[in-house]
Amino acid sequence: MKRLFNSFLIIGFIVYLTSSSYGQTENVGIGTTTPDNSAILHLDVSSMATKRGLLIPRMTISERNSIANPANGLIVYCTDNNLFYYNSGTPASPNWIALIASTSTFPFDKISSGINNSATMEVASGSSLFPSGTGSIQANKFVGTGSTTDAVDLATNETNGILPVVKGGTGTSSIGNLSTTTNGITIAGGTNAVIGTGTSIDIATANGTTTGLLSSTDWTSFNNKENTLTFNTPLSRTGNTISIPQANGTTDGYLSSIDWTTFNDKIGTGTAAGGDLSGTYPNPSVAKLQGYAVSNTVPNNGEVLKWNGTNWTPSTDNTATYTAGNGIDITGQTISVLFGGNGTANTASRSDHNHNGVYEPILTKGNLSSNTSAVTIAGGTNAVIGTGTSIDIATANGTTTGLLSSTDWTSFNNKENTLTFNTPLSRTGNTISIPQANGTTDGYLSSIDWTTFNDKIGTGTAAGGDLSGTYPNPSVAKLQGNSVSNTAPTNGQILTWNNTLSQWEPQSPGGSTGWALTGNNLNGTEILGSINNQPLVISTNNTERMRILGTGNIGIGLSSPTDLLHQDGGTGQSTYHKFTAGTTTGQSVSDGFDVGIDSSGNAILNQNENLNLKFSTDATERMRLQNDGKLLVGTTTSPNDSVLVRINGDVWIEQDLIVSGTIDPKVIYFDPQNTTPNVNSTNGAVYFDGRTNKLKVYANNNWDTLITQNHANSLWSTSGNSGLDSNNNFIGTTDSTDMSFKTNNSTAMTLKADGKIGVGTTSPLSTFQINGSVGYGIVTLTGKTTIKASDPYYIIFANFSKSDTLFLPLASTVKWRSYIIRTVSSSTVTIYLGNGVDMVETKKYLILSTSNRSIFMIISDGNQWYLLGAL
């Protein structure tokens, strides 16, 4: 018992320390014992050998949208597009915003207006920015749309701060003409443009691996090909053959007009739609999405569907705000390119390139080259180009020979040859369609529709059950499985059951087979009632008064009797059965004997006459309630005036016996007996022994004398007892009975018959259970100490002024002993267990410090110490 008590105290102290510690903590650290005060959760992996990160909850966009009332600021990770999202809206109207990563792609209209002088925006080769105005930014150069002389190259491979001629830079040149023999290259301008000796310009022929020239003939050939097509089920393709299977109960496919007519003759059109749809087929409306209601509000241009906590409602799309980089200005939806030649941001224009009053650069000598991989320039040493000269290659199209990249070549080459589509397939542009089947048109039918049609009742299908004939015009041939005659009835006839033919037949009421209102001549075989499991209802004034069920239960005042005779007068009504004896008792309301229930629901036996109420069994009177109110049991002799109840025989009392009244003395009187009663081994019998003048009780086949004050020497004294025998003298029970320990007449502790002890509870569920507070003694040690087995320590506070040691006794000397040891100073305490002989599992000592573990709980099993917990 002591060990169990100690264990309970240990567990209670751990709970107390844990709850106290957590109650004072406002932030939590994982990997650190000193979380930053500014963080409610501080994660630190610096001291961990294996590094780990923080894993945000992962889900699909659909699962994210199904979160009920997401909090403002809630963060999730969507696996559909590998992006983090946070809710910038409210729980009732969430607005999920993606966190932009360095590799994210986002619309240009999401960039906010403003000037940022500390960042740049890179436009890669092949990409463009199109601001409002007459030009665009294409891979490091501004290209005007007014004329080719508006082009300004912004490349960074200048020499001595001056851009090469081919990049739009300035320089001087000799005078000469630039020409080409390739009709796919156009040289615009060219006045005073010259090329050094031996220079030639060529362009490669385009193919599947080389970017080059594509003729207008090839363009037309490619352009006449189909774009690559995909075919969703039930359509499929093998080579240039497009197929659709015939629909059946497991396969989506097409339905012929003949099949349609067959199906359409079945029940279907006008059927109410359900699930996410409303209205009727074949023109239902979508009223929900995945079970969530959709508002019928007409949307405005550009609006999106947004959940408002009740339904999906058209709403304005939320947009993120972005800031323009260096050199880009955004005002509203207008994007401008800034050009800062002298440190001031200005819009680039032709006037920025004014040289000697002419809008053209000063040319310097340089090598002629091309950024286009399809153009090859051979030779060209010291070749220069005059002002305004440009070399272009026309873009290939249906009428013009020009440049086609290898990527475009592959795109064209992957197109389909022209396809034809036979009915019921058709094509509009790149859209291949198959119509929905109906009574005049071949088309497709899904497997679900197939099953729906196939499960419907077809015209001409034989009717069953109580019906005969065929659908849709069956006949009723039976009622509840019993046949009905097809004889035509006449006016006023009723259906009567013919037991011989086993069928319902039209008969005139009051006929030879019915009960006449004036009586019938009977032969003793007739019955009034039913011959099947149906109730017999009896009514007056067109109101049901009584019903006999097929089970035989009779109901009076109700239609569902639950017993052989069940009467109900209604809510708040008294209901009685009255018995009278003619002129002997009278027949009025106040005469005779009533059995029933009053308006409050109390069961009543009411003798209205000034006569006795007798109770008999086996035709013998057993009890009598006299008209004067006295009760006789086992006797017919009336008691005297001082006794209300007279009983002849044994009395068995299950509960308390209370003696009360206005006549003294208020006692229970036992008539003295000089002969020991024969109680036939009935424990609990009591009698007064007239020979010894003692009250005796029968228990365990013996008559024991009840203890009085004269027997005090055999009781436990409140001042203590001496000379006790521990084998024979004890506090407890010798049978399967609980013991109760009381103070102030209230149970303070209970010892159950099975050995469980409860303090503050009478129903302990554990070997030892306390419902209430527990107090512990605490010893404070200030320095090196050796604890002896005889020391009454349990909770130890180590308030060491310097780092030192604490020795515990051998585990074998304190079996089941436990200690809770806590440091309350900054000094390190080394705990040796059993002078270093015993171990806590694999350790010979424990280190107690504020930087390691400030609390240890250990216990001995008689062989070694075990660590129960550490904080």
PALO-473809 format. One record per residue (C-alpha): residue in one letter; x negated, y, z negated. Coordinates in pm, whole numbers, plus 32768, in hexadecimal, padded with zeros to 4 digits. Each point is the difference from the previous one (the first is absolute). Example, Ala and Ser with C-alpha at 12.3 -4.5 7.8 and 13.67 -1.06 7.14 Angstrom:
BEGIN
a7B327E3E7CF4s7F7781588042
% end
This chain:
BEGIN
m800080008000k7EE080ED7FAFr7F607FBF8154l8147804C80B3f802A813F7F38n7E9E8072805As803B7FB78170f813B80D17FFAl7F4681217F5Bi7EED7FEE8108i80F780108121g80BF811D7F5Cf7EBF80C97FCDi7F987FD1816Bv8154807E8072y7FE181297F12l7EA380608078t805F7FD3816Ds813D80D07FE2s7F46810F7F3Es7EE9800F8104y80E880168127g80E080FB7F55q7EDC80F97FEAt7F7E7FD28166e806980FA810En7F177F838111v7F7B7EA98062g7EA67F9B8076i7FA97EC380C3g7E887FC1800Dt7FC2811C7F07t8049803A7E90t8000817C802Ep80FD80538110d7FF58164807Fn80F580DC7F3Es808E808D8144a80697EA5807Fi811B7F277F7Dl7F547ED480ABh7E827FFA802Cl7F6B7EE480D3d7E807FD77FE6v7F3E7EEC80B3s7EA480917FCBs7FAA7EFB7EF6m80A37EDC80B6a7F287F0C80C7t81207FBF80F2k809681438083r8175801D8033g80F18107807Dl816480757FBAl81047F4180CFi813780CC804Dp81437F328033r80127F7D8167m81437FD580C5t80A180328156i80AA81488061s81507F4F7FE5e7FAE7F8B7E9Fr7F8B815F7FA5n81498092807Cs80C17F077F25i7F6380817EBBa811F807C7F26n7FD9816F7F91p7E85801D803Ba7F6181027F1An7F728145808Cg7E8B7FBE8038l80257E818017i7EE37F6D80D6v80127EBE80CEy7F317F5F8116c80BD7F92813Bt7F747ED180B6d80BC80508144n7F12811D805Bn7EF77FE77EEAl805181597F6Ff803680857E9Fy814A80B97FC0y807B80DA7EE3n816480777FB6s800C817B801Dg817B80017FDBt80E37FA57EDFp80677EA47F87a815B80358097s7F738089814Cp7EA07F728032n7F1580948106w7ED87F198046i7EC880BF8076a7ECF7F4B808Cl7EAD80507F67i7F238065812Ca7EB97F3B801As7ECC805780CFt80797F158114s816E80687FF8t80B8807C8133f8107810E7FCBp80CE80E680E3f7F6B81538056d813D80B17F8Dk7FAD7F8B7E9Di7ECD80ED7FF9s804D81437F48s7FA5815D807Ag7ED380B57F73i7E8A80298033n7EF97F1F7F64n7E9D80858026s7F587EDB7F50a80757ED880D4t7FF97F99816Dm80E07F3080DFe7F607F1380FDv80B87FBA8146a7F707EC28099s7FBB7FC98171g81417FB580B8s80D780B77EFDs809E81588018l809F81137F31f811080C580B2p803E81547F5Cs80FB80F98081g7F6D80D0811Ct7F567FAC8146g7EFF7EFC7F9As7FAB7ECA7F36i7ED97F827F36q7F6E7EC28093a7ED27F5C7F5Bn7F2D81317FA8k807680EE8111f811F80ED803Bv80A87FC28152g80E08111808Dt81287FBC80DDg7FF1814880C5s7ECA7FA180CDt7ECC7F2B7FDDt7F3281357FABd80B680107EB1a7F3F7ECB7F87v7F2180387ED1d7F1C7EDC7F8Dl7FC67FE87E8Aa7F047EE08006t7EE480017F09n7EDF7F8A80DEe7F8F81618058t7E92805A8033n7F76812C7F41g816580637FAAi80717FFE8172l80E97EF5808Cp7F9A7F42813Dv80AB80688142v80BE7EB88015k808D80497EA5g8075815F805Eg7EC480AE7F8Bt7F4E812C80A3g7ECE801180E6t7F7A807A8155s7FF57F46814Es7FA4800F816Di810A80268108g807D7EC880B6n81347F328059l80737ECC7F40s80B27EF280CDt80647E917FF7t80617EF480FAt80DC7F3D7F0Dn816D80598036g80507FA27E9Ai7F3181277F7Bt806E816B8021i7F0881217FD5a80BB81407FB2g7F5881548035g7E9A7FB88056t7FA18153808Dn7E85802D7FD8a7FF57EA77F57v7EC87F34805Di7F787EA17FB8g7E8E7FA6800Dt7F6E7F318119g80767E968015t812580247F15s812E7F1B8039i81477FD37F43d80AC7EA98007i81297F637F4Ba801F7E8C7FBDt81257F2E8075a80F37FAD7EE4n80337E937F9Bg804B7F347ECBt7EB080517F5At7F98814B80A5t809A81597FE6g800F809A815Cl80C88074812Fl815A7F748053s8095803F8156s816680748030t80467EB180A8d7F897F407ECDw80C380F17F24t81407FB280BDs7FB67E897FEBf7FCA80127E89n812080EE7FC5n80F37F1080A6k7FAD7EF67EFFe80D37FCA7ECBn7F9080617EA4t7FB87ED37F23l814E7F827F82t80587F457EC3f81307F237FE1n80AF7FD57EB4t80CD7ECD7FACp80DC7F8080A4l7F3B80788136s7EBE7F4D805Cr7F0980088120t7F2F7EFA80B4g7F2A809D8111n80E680ED80BBt81377F3A7F9Ai80DD80997EF3s80F07F117F54i811280027EFBp80847EB97F69q816C7FA37FE2a808F805B7EABn80657EF07F0Dg80297FCE7E89t7E87801F7FBAt7F7B80CC8129d80398169806Cg804A80198175y80F48060810El81767FB5800Bs80B77FD5814As814E80A88047i80A87EAB7FF9d7F737FB67EA7w8060815D7F93t816B7FC48065t7FFD7EB77F41f7F7780A77EC6n80D481398028d813F7F327FEBk7F9C7FBC7E98i804B80E67EDEg7F0581227FF1t8045815E8085g807180F27EF1t7F5D7F3C7EE6a7F9380E87EE6a7E89803B7FEFg7F477FD57EB5g7EA680107F68d7F4F813A8079l8113803B8107s815C80967FEAg8128800E80F0t80597ED880DDy7F537F39810Dp7F9D802E8115n7FC081707FA5p7F8F800C7E95s7F4781217F60v7EBD7FE77F3Ba806480737EA3k7ED17F7B7F40l7E917FA8802Dq7F927EC87F41g812D80347F1Dy7FC181757FC5a811280F18074v7FC480EE8127s80A981577FFDn80E680558126t7F7D816A8003v7FA6806E8166p7E828034800Cn7F5581388089n7EE07FF780F6g7EBE7F7F7F63e809F7F8C7EB9v7FA97EB07F63l80C97F107F26k7FAA80387E90w80867F417ED1n80B180ED7F0Bg803B7EFA7EF1t81537F9C8090n7FD97FE08179w7F1B80478128t804B81698064p7F7580D18126s7F0280F37F6At7EDE80DE806Cd7EB77F408015n7EFF806E7EFEt7EAE80638091a7EA880197F68t7F338143800By7EA5800A8099t7EF381098025a7F4F80508149g7E877FCE8019n7EF580FB8065g804480978155i81727FA18003d811980EC7F9Bi81687F887FD1t811F80F77FD6g81517F517FF0q7FF37F0C8122t7EFF80D080C0i7E987F7C8007s7EE780F08066v7E8F7FBE8040l7F1580F57F50f7EB380678098g7EFF80AD7F25g7EDB808280CDn7F9381047EFFg80827F617EC4t816080878031a81177F10805Cn80A08065814At80C67F52810Ea7F207F938123s805480AA814Ar7F59804B814Fs7F9281567F7Dd7F1A7F4B7F0Bh7F357F8E812Cn7FD7815280B1h7EA4801F8097n7FA5814380BBg8172804A802Ev80407EAF80A8y80AE7EDD7F50e7EF27F018051p7ECA7F827F4Di7E9880528051l7F6F7EC08093t7EBB7F647F97k7F557EDB80A4g804B7EA57F84n80467E97805Fl81467FA680A7s80BB7EED7F46s815F7F7A7FCAn80C57F9E7ECAt80DB7F1E80D6s7F747E9E800Ca80A77FC98150v7F2F811880A1t7E907FBD804Ei7F1681258048a7EAE7F9D8099g7ED680EC800Bg805A81657FB2t7EBE807E7F60n802681787FBAa81567FF980A6v80E1811D7F9Bi816A8060803Dg807F815B8046t80FD80B87F2Cg81597F5E7FEBt7F9E7EBF80ABs80A87EC27F82i7FF47E94806Cd814D7F4B7FDBi80847EAA805Ba816F7FF58059t80E47F217F2Fa80817ED880CAn81767FF08041g80F27F8D810Dt7F90810B80FDt7EA1805C7F91t7EBC7F367FFCg7F4D80397EB5l7F5D7F777EC6l80867ECB7F48s7F587F8B7EBBs7FB67E927FBBt810480107EEAd8108808180F7w7F8F7EF880F9t80407EED7EFEs814D80A17FA4f806F8000816En7F757EA6803Fn80CA7F727EDBk814880788091e80FE7F06807Bn805E7FC98168t815C80798053l81037F1B7F5Ft81657FB48060f810D7FA87F07n812E7F258050t815080227F52p803D80107EDBl7EA680A77FDDs7FCC8166807Ar7EF7810D7FEDt8001817B7FD4g7E9F80918008n7F327F267F15t81327F897F3Fi807C7E9E8047s81627FC47F8Ai80FF7EEC7FE8p816A80667FC1q80D87F7A7EEBa80E07EEA8080n817680408022g81267F7880C3t7F8580878151t7E88801E7FD2d7EEC7EFE7FCEg7F1C80607EDEy7F557F957EC1l80957F657EC5s7F377FDE7EBCs7FF37EB97F42i80C180A57EE3d8115806D80EFw7FFF7EA48098t803C7F667EAAt8107810A7FAEf80C07FBA8142n7FD07E8A7FE4d808B7FF97E9Ck814080B88061i81497F548039g80367FC98172t8149801B80BBg80A37EA98010t7F457F787ECFa80D67F097F3Da808380887EB4g7FD87F347EC2g80587FFF7E8Dd816B80677FCFl8007807D816Cs80467F4A8147g7FE780618170t7EDF80CF808Ay7F6E815B7FC3p80558119801En816F7F917FD2p80077EE27EFFs81357F837F44v802A7FC37E87a80407E8B7FDEk7FC57FD87E89l801780BC7EB7q7EE27FB57F11g7FC37EBD80BFn81707F937FF6s80AE7FD58153v811580EF8072s811D7F8180DEn801F80A2815Bt817C7FFD7FE2a808A815E804Dp809880987EC2t815080AF7FF3n805D81427F4Cg7FE97FE47E84q7F517EAD7FF6i7ED57FBF7F1Dl7EDA7F0E801Dt803D7ECB7F2Dw7F0F7EE27FCBn80707EB18094n7F4F7EF77F33t805D7EED80F6l7F6580AC8131s7EF780B67F2Eq80468151809Fw80A481537FC6e8153801980B4p810181168030q81277FC47F15s812A80CF7F90p7FE780677E8Fg80E77F397F15g800A7ED180E3s7FFE7E9A7F97t7E8E80187FAEg801C813B7F2Bw808B80627EACa815C80988022l805D81347F36t813C7F4B7F87g7F4D7EC07F9En7F9B7EB780A3n80647E967FE3l7EBD7F547F96n7F937E978005g7EDC80327F0Ct7EE780048102e801481738058i7F0880FC7F77l7FFD81787FCBg7EA1806F805As7EE17FB480EBi7F667EBA8072n7EAC809D8050n7F0580D17F3Dq80CB81418015p80A280C47EE0l817580117FB7v806B81697FC4i8142805C7F45s807A8169801Ct812080DB7F8Bn805C815B8081n7EFD7FC28112t7EEB7FF07EF8e7F317ECC7FAFr804F7F877E9Em7F5E7EA77FF5r7F0D7F3780D0i7FA37E8E7FF4l7EAC7FBF809Fg7FA37ECA80C4t7F317F9B7ED0g813980017F23n7FA481397F3Ai813180D97FBDg7FE081797FF9i810980E77F6Eg7FBE816B804El7EBF7FB580C1s7FA37F508147s7EBA7F597F90p80497F317EC5t7EC87F6A7F66d80AF7F027F21l81237F0E8013l80EA81157F81h7F7B81618016q80DC812C7FABd7F9981708022g80E581217FA3g7F1881098090t7F0B80FF7F70g806D807C7EA5q812F7F197FFAs80507F017EF3t805C7EA5807By80B27EF87F2Fh80A57EAE801Ck81317FFB7F17f809F7ECF7F60t815880187F58a80F97F077F6Eg8152808E8068t80D380867EE6t7F077F737F00t7EFD8109805Ag80B980E580EAq7F8F80558162s7FA781727FEAv7EA6809C802As7FBF7FE97E86d80717E957FDCg7F487EB28017f7E8E7FB98029d7F1780BE80F2v7EB67F8A8096g7F4180F680D7i7F2281328013d804081677F94s7FBE813D80CCs7E9D80187F6Fg7FA97E9D8066n801C7F607EA7a807F7E967FF9i81437FEB7F32l80C27EEA7F4Cn813580B47F7Fq81067F557F20n811F80F98012e80D67F427F05n7FD780017E80l7F817E9B8019n7EB67F477FDEl7F027FD0811Bk7F8B7E958003f7ECC7F6480A4s7FFB7E87803Dt7F287EF480A0d805F7E96803Aa816380627FA0t7F8380577EA2e8001815C7F6Ar7E9C80717FB8m802981717FB0r811F80EE7FADl8016817A8005q8122804B7F1Bn80F7811A803Bd7F6880AF7ECFg7EA4800480A3k7F607EED7F2Dl7F307EFA80B4l80167E8F7FA9v7EFD7F098088g80337E8A7FCEt8121803D7F10t816A806D8009t7FFD80797E96s800E817B7FF1p7EE580A27F35n804380DD7ED3d800C8178801Es7E8D802D7FB0v7F807F26811Fl80408060816Av7F687EC28098r80207EA57F73i7F2B7EEB8096n801E7E927FABg7EBA7F5C8072d7E9F80618068v7FAD815C8082w7EEB803C80FEi7F868169801Ee7F1B804D8128q7FBF816F7FA7d800980D57EC1l80F77FC07EE5i8070814E7F72v80C7800E7EBDs80D0813E7FE4g8150807C7F8Bt80B180C57EF3i801C7EE67F02d7ED87FC87F0Ep7F227F497FD5k7F75800A816Av7F4C7EB27FECi7FDA7EB580AEy806B7EFD7F05f7F7D7E988006d80D07F157F2Dp7F007F467F1Fq7FCF7E978065n7F8C7EF77F08t7FD27F048119t7F03802F8113p80BE803A8147n7FD37F0A811Ev7FAA80E38128n7F877EEF80EDs7EA38099803At808F8156805Bn7EEC81017FC2g807281507F78a81197F867F1Av801680C27EB5y80B17FA47EB5f7FF180657E92d7F867EE17F25g80D880067EC7r7F0E7F1C7F4At7ED080E48022n80B681478046k7F22802F8134l805680588165k7F7A7EF380EAv7FCA7FE98176y7FDF7EC780D4a7EC37FF280DBn7F367EDF8090n80DB7EF67F5Cn7FD580A07EA6w80C080ED7F1Ed7F10811A7FA2t804380F77EE9l80038168807Bi7EEA80CA7F5Ft805F80F97EF0q7F2C80E57F28n7FAE7ED47F25h7F387F758129a7F2381368029n7ECA7F3F7F9Ds80157F3E814Al8001814080D7w7EEE80E28082s7FCF81147F03t7FE0816A8072s7EE280247F08g7F4A7ECE8080n7FF57E897FB9s7EF47F207F6Bg7FB27E8E8000l80797FCB8165d7FC37ECC80D6s7FB780698169n808D7EB78083n815080297F51n802481767FBEf801E80DD8130i80CE8117809Eg80B47F7E8131t81077F138084t80127E888020d80F480068125s801480AD8155t806981517F71d7F69815B8033m7F7680C37ED3s804D816F7FD4f7F2C80F57F31k80C481377F9Et7FB981577F6Bn811580F47FA4n80F27EEA8066s7F82800E816Bt7F357EED80AAa7E958075801Fm7F687EB58075t808A7EBB808Al7F567EA97FFEk80B17F30810Aa803A7E8B7FD5d7F0E7FC48125g7EE880C47F50k801A814C80BCi7FDA81367F25g80B58144804Bv7FBB814E7F53g810B81008050t80BA7EFD80D1t80D07ECD7FADs7FC77F628157p7E857FE8803Al7F9E7F708153s7E917FD07FA7t7F537F4B7EE2f7FD681567F59q80C881308075i800C81607F6Dn810680FC8069g7F70813C7F6Bs7EBA80B57FBBv7EBB7F587F8Cg7EEB809E7F2Fy7E907F9C7FFBg7EDD804A7F18i7ECE80A080A4v7E987FF57F82t7F018102807Dl7E927F968013t7EF6810E801Bg7ECB7F32804Bk7F637EA68024t80E27F017F53t80187E857FD5i816B7F977FD9k80387ED67F18a81107EFB8028s809980787EB7d801D816D8074p817180588035y7FBE80B78146y80DE7FF88133i7FEB815580ADi7EA280947FF6f7FA281658067a7E89801F8049n7FA9816B7FAEf7E877FCD801Fs7F2581347FE5k7EFC7F5480DEs7FEF7ECE80E1d7FF27EC97F27t80817E9A7FD5l81347F557F6Df7FEE7E8D7F9Al81367F237FF0p801E7EBA7F3Al7FDB7EA8809Fa81317F9580C7s800A7EB57F43t802E80B67EB3v812B80D2806Dk80CC7F2080E7w812480C2809Er7F6D81477F77s8024812A80ECy7F6C815F8003i8050814480B4i7EC680D88011r7FFD81628089t7EED81068010v8062815E7F90s7EAD80A38039s7F18802E8128s7EFF7F0A7F73t7FD57EA8809Ev80617ED87F25t7F6E7EA6804Ci80E07EED7F76y7F527EB77FACl80E57ED87FD3g7FA07F0B7EEDn7EA080917FE1g7FC67FAE816Fv80577E8F7FDBd8167800E807Fm8061808F8152v812980AD809De801C7F0B8120t7EAB804380A8k7F9381397F3Ek7F3980037EB9y8052816D7FBCl80EB8114806Ci7FB2816D8045l80FA80FB7F76s7FDD81668083t80D5811A808Bs7F5D7FD28158n80387E87800Fr81187F6B7F2Bs808980BA7ED1i80DD7EE47F7Bf7FC97E867FE2m80F57EF97F80i7F657EAB7FAAi807F7EC07F5As7F5D7EC27F78d80777EA18055g7F197F667EF9n7EEE7FB780FEq7FB6814E80A6w8088815E802Ay80E180568129l803C81558098l8177804B8012g7FE5815A8097a7F298134802Fl804F816D8048
% end
